Amino acid sequence: MSVFTHESMINHHGPSLFSQLVETFRVWRDRYAMRRELGTWSERDLHDIGVSIADVAYELDKPFWRA
C-alpha cells in the first residue's frame, strides 16, 4: 500500500509557469480580438454604449499587451 495519496501529490504552490504563460497569451489574444472588433462598430453602436470615436482610436493604438 502506498503512503502517498492523491491529495499529497498535488502541487500546492500555485499555477505553474507554463499555465501562467498560457493564460497570459490567452488574455493578449482576447484583448487583441476585442479591440479589433471594437474598431468595426458603427458610430451608433458606440453611442449606445457611451464610447466616442476618440476612445476607440485610443484603444486601437494600444499594443495588445497593455490593458
Secondary structure, 3 states (H helix, E strand, C coil): CCCCCCHHHCCCCCCCHHHHHHHHHHHHHHHHHHHHHHCCCCHHHHHHHCCCHHHHHHHHHCCCCCC
